[in-house]
Amino acid sequence: MTIYEANFMAMATPIIEMYCDGNERARFYNACSEYFNYSQKVRPNKLLDCSSKNMLPIGCAFAILSLEIDFGNEDINSIAAENALYCLLTHRKHAPKSFGDIPYNAAVSLLLSESNVMHDGLMYVLGNHFSYVLDLSGLEKVRFRSGENSVRSRILKYLIPHIFDVEKLQFKFDDLPLAPGREQLINYVNSSFYKNANGLEGEELLEELYDFCRQGVSQP
């Protein structure tokens, strides 16, 4: 284990513990700030050398930071979200049958985040599939971010059934960290974007989104 991995783990653990305990006070905020500042100071490319096993807690801490903290600067939340997705999907590639699929829970939450922290990544993927814009109806083309949502919906059509039974409308595993809200999922599953999406394309698009996040982490 490198010194950077050890430091990431040492800072990630209390963030996860405070998140699970419902502690969102000053200490929680400060721990998240310290974690993000450290990642920027040593550069996110140090994550490339972390073990796949420890990518789970390291990625969870970044996801918590992105979803739970308002720094008054959405760029911070977006960078944290991209770091989280890289770490969590890297972990899942090495442990595809881990209990409860926390990486996919977090990925769904990030993609459904109201602050739209995955905007840059989704637009990157859309650039590889401009035909998605051409396939939109005339009304959809003038709607805000319809092209982006066409990518998002395909990825979510692939991801959501891994964590949520869309027929019974219930989670496959209850009370897991970083899972999206049940009502939020039900509303999305009932949306026209989700219903009309091709989930078979979603797996490939998720891989492209992962590549975007990996490129971001790889910057020296």
Backbone as CSV, one residue per row, in Angstrom:
resi,resn,N_x,N_y,N_z,CA_x,CA_y,CA_z,C_x,C_y,C_z
1,MET,0.842,-1.194,0.000,0.000,0.000,0.000,0.876,1.242,0.000
2,THR,0.619,2.151,-0.940,1.384,3.390,-0.992,0.963,4.319,0.140
3,ILE,1.782,5.312,0.401,1.457,6.282,1.443,0.192,7.050,1.071
4,TYR,-0.009,7.258,-0.239,-1.203,7.983,-0.683,-2.463,7.150,-0.426
5,GLU,-2.394,5.868,-0.733,-3.537,4.988,-0.482,-3.851,4.938,1.007
6,ALA,-2.816,4.845,1.815,-3.015,4.813,3.271,-3.668,6.107,3.754
7,ASN,-3.243,7.231,3.209,-3.823,8.508,3.611,-5.279,8.633,3.149
8,PHE,-5.556,8.194,1.917,-6.938,8.211,1.439,-7.823,7.369,2.348
9,MET,-7.353,6.195,2.714,-8.128,5.306,3.573,-8.340,5.921,4.956
10,ALA,-7.289,6.526,5.495,-7.382,7.120,6.829,-8.390,8.263,6.873
11,MET,-8.517,8.988,5.772,-9.470,10.096,5.733,-10.862,9.649,5.303
12,ALA,-10.935,8.591,4.483,-12.237,8.112,3.999,-13.045,7.446,5.105
13,THR,-12.368,6.695,5.965,-13.076,5.907,6.983,-13.954,6.754,7.906
14,PRO,-13.437,7.836,8.503,-14.323,8.638,9.369,-15.456,9.317,8.615
15,ILE,-15.244,9.661,7.339,-16.329,10.248,6.543,-17.473,9.259,6.404
16,ILE,-17.140,8.013,6.091,-18.159,6.971,5.938,-18.866,6.717,7.263
17,GLU,-18.094,6.685,8.348,-18.682,6.439,9.672,-19.645,7.560,10.054
18,MET,-19.243,8.801,9.835,-20.109,9.931,10.185,-21.348,9.967,9.297
19,TYR,-21.185,9.630,8.043,-22.326,9.570,7.120,-23.332,8.517,7.580
20,CYS,-22.858,7.343,7.948,-23.740,6.267,8.398,-24.409,6.596,9.728
21,ASP,-23.728,7.394,10.546,-24.298,7.804,11.840,-25.219,9.013,11.723
22,GLY,-25.332,9.559,10.516,-26.172,10.741,10.330,-25.565,12.021,10.849
23,ASN,-24.241,12.031,10.991,-23.547,13.209,11.517,-23.180,14.136,10.362
24,GLU,-23.931,15.217,10.198,-23.652,16.166,9.129,-23.312,17.541,9.695
25,ARG,-22.610,17.537,10.799,-22.220,18.788,11.445,-20.872,19.253,10.933
26,ALA,-20.298,20.213,11.654,-19.059,20.845,11.202,-17.932,19.837,11.019
27,ARG,-17.845,18.853,11.908,-16.756,17.874,11.809,-16.865,17.071,10.508
28,PHE,-18.085,16.732,10.128,-18.328,16.003,8.887,-17.925,16.867,7.687
29,TYR,-18.352,18.105,7.692,-18.021,19.035,6.609,-16.503,19.204,6.509
30,ASN,-15.849,19.395,7.639,-14.405,19.600,7.639,-13.660,18.369,7.151
31,ALA,-14.154,17.182,7.526,-13.504,15.943,7.084,-13.613,15.801,5.569
32,CYS,-14.781,16.150,5.021,-14.966,16.080,3.577,-14.090,17.100,2.862
33,SER,-13.995,18.296,3.426,-13.144,19.333,2.836,-11.692,18.897,2.825
34,GLU,-11.234,18.338,3.934,-9.859,17.870,4.024,-9.575,16.769,3.005
35,TYR,-10.548,15.881,2.840,-10.407,14.765,1.905,-10.267,15.284,0.472
36,PHE,-11.152,16.187,0.088,-11.090,16.730,-1.270,-9.800,17.517,-1.481
37,ASN,-9.437,18.344,-0.525,-8.225,19.154,-0.664,-6.984,18.275,-0.780
38,TYR,-6.967,17.176,-0.022,-5.827,16.261,-0.133,-5.741,15.660,-1.528
39,SER,-6.897,15.241,-2.066,-6.902,14.620,-3.395,-6.404,15.590,-4.456
40,GLN,-6.709,16.873,-4.288,-6.249,17.869,-5.247,-4.773,18.196,-5.046
41,LYS,-4.347,18.186,-3.802,-2.947,18.515,-3.507,-1.997,17.467,-4.073
42,VAL,-2.324,16.194,-3.872,-1.417,15.131,-4.337,-1.747,14.707,-5.763
43,ARG,-2.851,15.270,-6.322,-3.380,14.979,-7.642,-4.160,13.661,-7.628
44,PRO,-5.323,13.643,-8.274,-6.142,12.434,-8.289,-5.479,11.236,-8.947
45,ASN,-4.415,11.463,-9.739,-3.783,10.315,-10.392,-3.165,9.341,-9.389
46,LYS,-3.024,9.757,-8.129,-2.537,8.822,-7.112,-3.561,7.707,-6.872
47,LEU,-4.817,7.942,-7.257,-5.843,6.907,-7.125,-5.574,5.724,-8.050
48,LEU,-4.821,5.953,-9.114,-4.536,4.886,-10.066,-3.733,3.760,-9.430
49,ASP,-3.010,4.068,-8.372,-2.149,3.074,-7.728,-2.795,2.411,-6.522
50,CYS,-4.052,2.772,-6.236,-4.739,2.184,-5.080,-5.275,0.796,-5.428
51,SER,-5.309,-0.088,-4.454,-5.801,-1.441,-4.681,-7.298,-1.427,-4.958
52,SER,-7.766,-2.381,-5.752,-9.185,-2.432,-6.092,-10.050,-2.630,-4.849
53,LYS,-9.530,-3.361,-3.865,-10.285,-3.585,-2.628,-10.567,-2.265,-1.916
54,ASN,-9.538,-1.432,-1.787,-9.708,-0.166,-1.064,-10.388,0.910,-1.903
55,MET,-10.557,0.645,-3.185,-11.296,1.585,-4.021,-12.737,1.738,-3.550
56,LEU,-13.296,0.731,-2.881,-14.681,0.825,-2.424,-14.849,1.911,-1.363
57,PRO,-14.130,1.845,-0.236,-14.293,2.936,0.748,-13.803,4.285,0.238
58,ILE,-12.728,4.293,-0.541,-12.216,5.556,-1.080,-13.264,6.186,-2.000
59,GLY,-13.861,5.363,-2.863,-14.891,5.859,-3.770,-16.154,6.273,-3.038
60,CYS,-16.527,5.518,-2.006,-17.718,5.874,-1.218,-17.553,7.243,-0.579
61,ALA,-16.376,7.527,-0.065,-16.141,8.830,0.565,-16.273,9.960,-0.449
62,PHE,-15.756,9.757,-1.664,-15.918,10.778,-2.701,-17.387,10.952,-3.063
63,ALA,-18.132,9.852,-3.133,-19.559,9.935,-3.466,-20.324,10.672,-2.367
64,ILE,-20.010,10.375,-1.121,-20.649,11.064,0.005,-20.379,12.559,-0.076
65,LEU,-19.133,12.897,-0.336,-18.748,14.309,-0.467,-19.563,14.981,-1.560
66,SER,-19.682,14.313,-2.704,-20.385,14.899,-3.836,-21.874,15.074,-3.572
67,LEU,-22.483,14.073,-2.931,-23.927,14.059,-2.748,-24.403,14.837,-1.520
68,GLU,-23.565,14.943,-0.509,-24.020,15.460,0.779,-23.545,16.860,1.130
69,ILE,-22.485,17.342,0.486,-21.878,18.606,0.902,-22.097,19.693,-0.145
70,ASP,-22.492,20.852,0.317,-22.615,22.020,-0.550,-21.462,22.961,-0.239
71,PHE,-20.486,22.973,-1.142,-19.318,23.823,-0.949,-19.518,25.203,-1.564
72,GLY,-20.676,25.407,-2.194,-20.888,26.661,-2.898,-20.137,26.706,-4.215
73,ASN,-19.636,25.571,-4.652,-18.897,25.471,-5.907,-19.194,24.095,-6.503
74,GLU,-20.062,24.057,-7.522,-20.480,22.774,-8.085,-19.339,22.011,-8.738
75,ASP,-18.272,22.720,-9.122,-17.127,22.030,-9.723,-16.519,21.022,-8.747
76,ILE,-16.502,21.371,-7.463,-15.968,20.460,-6.447,-16.801,19.191,-6.398
77,ASN,-18.121,19.347,-6.385,-18.996,18.180,-6.342,-18.856,17.329,-7.596
78,SER,-18.664,17.978,-8.741,-18.524,17.233,-9.990,-17.219,16.452,-10.031
79,ILE,-16.132,17.086,-9.608,-14.840,16.390,-9.573,-14.909,15.206,-8.613
80,ALA,-15.516,15.424,-7.447,-15.661,14.333,-6.480,-16.508,13.204,-7.056
81,ALA,-17.564,13.544,-7.796,-18.426,12.530,-8.404,-17.660,11.701,-9.425
82,GLU,-16.844,12.359,-10.226,-16.062,11.643,-11.234,-15.012,10.745,-10.575
83,ASN,-14.373,11.247,-9.515,-13.432,10.413,-8.764,-14.151,9.198,-8.181
84,ALA,-15.361,9.449,-7.636,-16.135,8.371,-7.025,-16.473,7.302,-8.045
85,LEU,-16.963,7.723,-9.205,-17.376,6.750,-10.216,-16.182,5.933,-10.693
86,TYR,-15.038,6.595,-10.878,-13.838,5.847,-11.278,-13.485,4.797,-10.230
87,CYS,-13.424,5.204,-8.974,-13.023,4.277,-7.912,-14.020,3.133,-7.753
88,LEU,-15.296,3.450,-7.712,-16.310,2.435,-7.429,-16.462,1.449,-8.580
89,LEU,-16.418,1.934,-9.812,-16.538,1.013,-10.937,-15.267,0.190,-11.113
90,THR,-14.119,0.760,-10.757,-12.886,-0.029,-10.770,-12.991,-1.168,-9.761
91,HIS,-13.496,-0.855,-8.572,-13.698,-1.901,-7.564,-14.644,-2.973,-8.085
92,ARG,-15.741,-2.555,-8.704,-16.737,-3.523,-9.161,-16.201,-4.426,-10.257
93,LYS,-15.319,-3.915,-11.097,-14.731,-4.741,-12.149,-13.948,-5.912,-11.545
94,HIS,-13.393,-5.702,-10.348,-12.617,-6.748,-9.688,-13.455,-7.559,-8.699
95,ALA,-14.608,-7.030,-8.313,-15.488,-7.739,-7.376,-16.935,-7.567,-7.839
96,PRO,-17.296,-8.192,-8.965,-18.610,-7.944,-9.576,-19.799,-8.469,-8.781
97,LYS,-19.561,-9.334,-7.814,-20.675,-9.931,-7.079,-20.663,-9.533,-5.603
98,SER,-20.180,-8.334,-5.320,-20.140,-7.886,-3.935,-21.553,-7.641,-3.430
99,PHE,-21.765,-7.845,-2.143,-23.097,-7.775,-1.541,-23.743,-6.408,-1.749
100,GLY,-24.948,-6.424,-2.288,-25.728,-5.203,-2.385,-25.357,-4.253,-3.502
101,ASP,-24.233,-4.501,-4.159,-23.808,-3.679,-5.286,-23.762,-2.191,-4.945
102,ILE,-23.007,-1.857,-3.893,-22.875,-0.454,-3.486,-22.344,0.430,-4.618
103,PRO,-21.398,-0.041,-5.447,-20.958,0.818,-6.552,-22.087,1.251,-7.472
104,TYR,-23.017,0.357,-7.773,-24.123,0.727,-8.653,-25.151,1.587,-7.916
105,ASN,-25.348,1.354,-6.612,-26.198,2.245,-5.827,-25.680,3.678,-5.924
106,ALA,-24.374,3.838,-5.719,-23.775,5.173,-5.770,-23.864,5.759,-7.168
107,ALA,-23.622,4.942,-8.192,-23.673,5.435,-9.571,-25.065,5.954,-9.910
108,VAL,-26.105,5.224,-9.499,-27.475,5.670,-9.750,-27.745,6.982,-9.014
109,SER,-27.319,7.071,-7.756,-27.533,8.295,-6.977,-26.839,9.486,-7.628
110,LEU,-25.624,9.284,-8.115,-24.891,10.371,-8.756,-25.571,10.800,-10.056
111,LEU,-26.065,9.835,-10.820,-26.713,10.161,-12.081,-28.071,10.827,-11.878
112,LEU,-28.692,10.577,-10.730,-29.983,11.191,-10.429,-29.844,12.456,-9.580
113,SER,-28.621,12.833,-9.256,-28.397,13.983,-8.388,-28.986,15.245,-8.998
114,GLU,-29.690,16.011,-8.183,-30.317,17.245,-8.670,-29.283,18.282,-9.096
115,SER,-28.092,18.197,-8.534,-27.051,19.150,-8.908,-26.371,18.772,-10.220
116,ASN,-26.777,17.615,-10.776,-26.294,17.191,-12.097,-24.769,17.123,-12.165
117,VAL,-24.202,16.445,-11.195,-22.746,16.396,-11.073,-22.070,15.600,-12.187
118,MET,-22.823,14.778,-12.924,-22.223,13.995,-14.002,-22.411,14.656,-15.368
119,HIS,-22.763,15.933,-15.386,-23.057,16.631,-16.643,-21.916,16.516,-17.653
120,ASP,-20.686,16.828,-17.243,-19.557,16.823,-18.182,-19.338,15.428,-18.763
121,GLY,-19.431,14.424,-17.923,-19.236,13.059,-18.406,-20.318,12.630,-19.371
122,LEU,-21.561,12.976,-19.071,-22.670,12.611,-19.955,-22.564,13.324,-21.300
123,MET,-22.115,14.577,-21.282,-21.940,15.303,-22.540,-20.777,14.719,-23.342
124,TYR,-19.753,14.229,-22.658,-18.650,13.550,-23.343,-19.178,12.314,-24.073
125,VAL,-19.993,11.530,-23.391,-20.556,10.323,-24.004,-21.488,10.699,-25.150
126,LEU,-22.300,11.735,-24.956,-23.204,12.170,-26.014,-22.434,12.548,-27.273
127,GLY,-21.244,13.125,-27.095,-20.426,13.488,-28.247,-20.025,12.296,-29.094
128,ASN,-20.025,11.112,-28.486,-19.716,9.886,-29.225,-20.950,9.284,-29.878
129,HIS,-22.126,9.826,-29.539,-23.385,9.250,-30.027,-24.347,10.379,-30.395
130,PHE,-23.941,11.217,-31.331,-24.767,12.370,-31.672,-26.098,11.953,-32.289
131,SER,-26.174,10.715,-32.765,-27.432,10.233,-33.343,-28.553,10.239,-32.311
132,TYR,-28.190,10.181,-31.017,-29.220,10.221,-29.975,-30.001,11.534,-30.029
133,VAL,-29.303,12.608,-30.373,-29.980,13.896,-30.496,-30.908,13.884,-31.706
134,LEU,-30.452,13.293,-32.801,-31.259,13.245,-34.014,-32.505,12.389,-33.820
135,ASP,-32.435,11.428,-32.902,-33.575,10.548,-32.659,-34.653,11.184,-31.791
136,LEU,-34.350,12.325,-31.165,-35.324,12.978,-30.304,-36.447,13.596,-31.131
137,SER,-37.611,13.692,-30.538,-38.724,14.366,-31.201,-38.455,15.858,-31.266
138,GLY,-39.250,16.558,-32.069,-39.060,17.999,-32.196,-39.173,18.705,-30.867
139,LEU,-40.142,18.308,-30.035,-40.315,18.942,-28.730,-39.153,18.631,-27.810
140,GLU,-38.693,17.374,-27.848,-37.580,16.975,-26.977,-36.305,17.729,-27.333
141,LYS,-36.098,18.023,-28.606,-34.876,18.698,-29.025,-34.745,20.096,-28.434
142,VAL,-35.864,20.738,-28.155,-35.794,22.086,-27.604,-35.852,22.085,-26.089
143,ARG,-36.059,20.937,-25.485,-36.067,20.861,-24.030,-34.644,20.918,-23.501
144,PHE,-34.497,21.504,-22.332,-33.174,21.670,-21.739,-32.523,20.323,-21.459
145,ARG,-31.346,20.124,-22.011,-30.521,18.936,-21.760,-31.183,17.626,-22.182
146,SER,-32.026,17.653,-23.197,-32.665,16.423,-23.654,-31.631,15.428,-24.181
147,GLY,-30.623,15.929,-24.901,-29.585,15.033,-25.405,-28.825,14.364,-24.282
148,GLU,-28.485,15.154,-23.277,-27.803,14.608,-22.103,-28.680,13.555,-21.425
149,ASN,-29.967,13.853,-21.297,-30.869,12.913,-20.647,-31.071,11.639,-21.451
150,SER,-30.888,11.713,-22.760,-31.012,10.508,-23.568,-29.885,9.525,-23.244
151,VAL,-28.708,10.057,-22.899,-27.599,9.205,-22.458,-27.848,8.705,-21.043
152,ARG,-28.236,9.625,-20.164,-28.491,9.285,-18.772,-29.534,8.152,-18.664
153,SER,-30.616,8.278,-19.433,-31.702,7.304,-19.319,-31.267,5.920,-19.774
154,ARG,-30.428,5.842,-20.791,-29.944,4.536,-21.248,-29.063,3.876,-20.182
155,ILE,-28.187,4.677,-19.585,-27.317,4.127,-18.545,-28.145,3.673,-17.347
156,LEU,-29.108,4.503,-16.947,-29.937,4.152,-15.796,-30.840,2.961,-16.102
157,LYS,-31.263,2.820,-17.352,-32.089,1.655,-17.726,-31.279,0.363,-17.539
158,TYR,-29.970,0.473,-17.707,-29.083,-0.669,-17.459,-28.803,-0.852,-15.972
159,LEU,-28.544,0.251,-15.264,-28.106,0.176,-13.870,-29.225,-0.170,-12.889
160,ILE,-30.350,0.491,-13.021,-31.387,0.397,-11.992,-31.847,-1.025,-11.719
161,PRO,-32.074,-1.872,-12.730,-32.514,-3.238,-12.433,-31.509,-4.064,-11.633
162,HIS,-30.261,-3.629,-11.576,-29.282,-4.331,-10.749,-29.541,-4.126,-9.258
163,ILE,-30.152,-3.004,-8.918,-30.340,-2.673,-7.493,-31.807,-2.574,-7.090
164,PHE,-32.713,-2.517,-8.078,-34.118,-2.222,-7.794,-35.006,-3.088,-8.675
165,ASP,-35.974,-3.753,-8.058,-36.940,-4.559,-8.800,-37.996,-3.614,-9.370
166,VAL,-37.956,-3.387,-10.679,-38.841,-2.393,-11.291,-40.272,-2.911,-11.425
167,GLU,-40.496,-4.206,-11.203,-41.855,-4.748,-11.213,-42.484,-4.626,-9.823
168,LYS,-41.741,-5.021,-8.802,-42.242,-4.946,-7.428,-42.032,-3.567,-6.813
169,LEU,-41.226,-2.732,-7.486,-40.922,-1.379,-7.015,-40.331,-1.389,-5.615
170,GLN,-39.306,-2.221,-5.444,-38.610,-2.274,-4.169,-37.145,-2.616,-4.396
171,PHE,-36.295,-2.183,-3.434,-34.872,-2.472,-3.536,-34.616,-3.961,-3.363
172,LYS,-33.606,-4.446,-4.061,-33.225,-5.848,-3.893,-32.567,-6.064,-2.536
173,PHE,-31.887,-5.032,-2.026,-31.320,-5.036,-0.680,-31.651,-3.695,-0.038
174,ASP,-32.262,-3.738,1.124,-32.690,-2.511,1.782,-31.573,-1.869,2.603
175,ASP,-31.695,-0.557,2.791,-30.878,0.199,3.745,-29.381,0.117,3.464
176,LEU,-29.019,0.133,2.195,-27.602,0.155,1.853,-27.126,1.595,1.692
177,PRO,-25.879,1.876,2.052,-25.369,3.241,1.907,-25.333,3.688,0.460
178,LEU,-25.593,4.960,0.266,-25.510,5.638,-1.028,-26.605,5.231,-2.011
179,ALA,-27.602,4.487,-1.549,-28.722,4.154,-2.421,-29.594,5.386,-2.635
180,PRO,-30.164,5.550,-3.808,-31.088,6.668,-4.027,-32.387,6.445,-3.265
181,GLY,-33.194,7.475,-3.151,-34.475,7.336,-2.481,-35.445,6.494,-3.297
182,ARG,-36.281,5.706,-2.607,-37.226,4.822,-3.301,-38.210,5.624,-4.154
183,GLU,-38.765,6.683,-3.613,-39.720,7.478,-4.368,-39.064,8.125,-5.577
184,GLN,-37.829,8.551,-5.406,-37.095,9.133,-6.525,-36.924,8.107,-7.639
185,LEU,-36.605,6.878,-7.263,-36.447,5.821,-8.261,-37.763,5.506,-8.947
186,ILE,-38.821,5.398,-8.179,-40.132,5.089,-8.757,-40.537,6.163,-9.757
187,ASN,-40.339,7.418,-9.398,-40.674,8.517,-10.305,-39.864,8.435,-11.593
188,TYR,-38.586,8.068,-11.456,-37.754,7.992,-12.656,-38.132,6.795,-13.519
189,VAL,-38.393,5.656,-12.881,-38.786,4.458,-13.619,-40.080,4.708,-14.397
190,ASN,-40.935,5.567,-13.876,-42.206,5.875,-14.541,-42.094,7.005,-15.555
191,SER,-40.909,7.578,-15.701,-40.733,8.691,-16.629,-40.660,8.191,-18.071
192,SER,-40.984,9.067,-19.001,-40.941,8.687,-20.419,-39.521,8.400,-20.880
193,PHE,-38.538,9.143,-20.345,-37.149,8.901,-20.730,-36.748,7.468,-20.390
194,TYR,-37.074,7.025,-19.177,-36.702,5.668,-18.766,-37.460,4.624,-19.578
195,LYS,-38.754,4.815,-19.723,-39.579,3.827,-20.425,-39.149,3.643,-21.875
196,ASN,-38.702,4.708,-22.510,-38.338,4.642,-23.924,-36.863,4.338,-24.162
197,ALA,-36.089,4.208,-23.084,-34.642,3.991,-23.224,-34.335,2.545,-23.577
198,ASN,-33.216,2.359,-24.258,-32.712,1.023,-24.586,-31.625,0.664,-23.585
199,GLY,-31.968,-0.193,-22.628,-31.001,-0.561,-21.597,-29.836,-1.366,-22.117
200,LEU,-30.010,-2.021,-23.263,-28.919,-2.815,-23.821,-27.743,-1.924,-24.214
201,GLU,-28.042,-0.678,-24.570,-26.979,0.265,-24.913,-26.317,0.842,-23.669
202,GLY,-27.012,0.746,-22.535,-26.542,1.399,-21.329,-25.222,0.883,-20.814
203,GLU,-24.975,-0.411,-20.957,-23.716,-0.984,-20.452,-22.522,-0.383,-21.173
204,GLU,-22.615,-0.259,-22.491,-21.528,0.337,-23.268,-21.349,1.812,-22.912
205,LEU,-22.461,2.514,-22.736,-22.379,3.934,-22.404,-21.789,4.141,-21.015
206,LEU,-22.106,3.253,-20.089,-21.511,3.334,-18.753,-19.999,3.156,-18.838
207,GLU,-19.551,2.271,-19.705,-18.111,2.063,-19.882,-17.465,3.321,-20.452
208,GLU,-18.148,4.011,-21.349,-17.620,5.260,-21.898,-17.571,6.339,-20.826
209,LEU,-18.580,6.369,-19.969,-18.576,7.327,-18.856,-17.431,7.014,-17.901
210,TYR,-17.197,5.740,-17.658,-16.065,5.321,-16.821,-14.748,5.767,-17.450
211,ASP,-14.614,5.634,-18.756,-13.392,6.059,-19.440,-13.170,7.559,-19.267
212,PHE,-14.254,8.338,-19.328,-14.140,9.785,-19.114,-13.608,10.070,-17.713
213,CYS,-14.146,9.380,-16.723,-13.703,9.588,-15.337,-12.255,9.135,-15.152
214,ARG,-11.905,8.056,-15.798,-10.520,7.567,-15.703,-9.553,8.574,-16.336
215,GLN,-9.945,9.187,-17.444,-9.099,10.214,-18.067,-8.898,11.395,-17.116
216,GLY,-9.980,11.770,-16.415,-9.874,12.868,-15.471,-8.931,12.552,-14.328
217,VAL,-9.036,11.351,-13.806,-8.163,10.918,-12.707,-6.726,10.807,-13.163
218,SER,-6.525,10.493,-14.441,-5.168,10.242,-14.959,-4.361,11.504,-15.211
219,GLN,-4.991,12.666,-15.108,-4.261,13.899,-15.406,-3.133,14.107,-14.387
220,PRO,-1.912,14.402,-14.871,-0.776,14.586,-13.950,-0.901,15.861,-13.130
